[in-house]
Amino acid sequence: MNVIKRILGVIWFLLGPSVTFFLIAGAVKNIDSSGNKDINNPVIWVIIIAIFVPIAIGLMIFGWYAIKNEYEHLPEDSDHLNFE
């Protein structure tokens, strides 16, 4: 199970920047001042990018912890938590 967590950690860690890249590339491709559709409006793209970039950063953080094997042993109850 730990091997699966590490593999998925690599996938999530690489998924964050790739999603951000494709969002920005899609915005650059679709924003057009002469267009009259909603996809050509830059405000829509700024909102979409502003919402999904923190999600992508969270995926990268989650993947980093999975790669570093931080999820190897999960606590079963609050007595197993160590706040040092």
N, C-alpha and C positions, 0 to 999 in steps of 0.2 A: 504494500500500500504506500510505503514511503517513496518508492521509486516512481509510482504514478503521480504522487504529489510533486516530486521534483520535476518530472517531465511537464506536468501542467504548469508548474511555476515558470519554466522557461517559455512556454507558450504564452502565458499571461504577460510575462515581462517583455516579450517581443511584440505582443498585440497592442500594448499601450501606445508606443511611438508610431506603429504602422497605422493605427486608426487615426491618430492625430495628423499624420502626413496625408492620408487620403482625404480627410475632411478639409484640410487647407488646400490641397490640390483641387478638390471639387469646387471649393469656393472660388479659387482663382480662375478655373475653367468656366464656371457658370455665371459669375458676376459680370453683367453687361449693362452699361448705361442706356443703351438703345433698346434693350429688351423690356417687355411689358408683363412678363410672367412673374409669379412669386419667387421662382428659383433665381431670377436675375437680381433680386433685391439684396443689397449687401447687409441690411439690418437683420434679415432672417439668418444669414450665414454667421454673423457675429453672435447671435443668440445661440445657435446650434453649437458653434465651436466653444462658446463660453460654458455651456452645460456639459459637453462631452469631454473636454480636456481634463477637468478634475476627476472624472470617472476613469479616464485612461491613466492618470497618475495613480489613482487608487489600485488599478489593475497591476501597474508596475510594482507598487509597494507590496501588494499581496504576493505577486510572483517572486519578488526578491526574498521575502521571508520564506516562501516555499523552497526556493533554491538553497537557502542557507539552512534548511531543515529545522526551522523554528516550530513547525507543526508536527514534529516527531511524536511528542507526548503531549496530549491535550489534557487539561485538568478535568477530573470527573465531578468535583464539587468545589465549593468555595474554600474548603480547608486545604486543598492542594495548591492554591494560588500562593505564590511567594512574592510579596511586594518588598523588595530589597532596595 
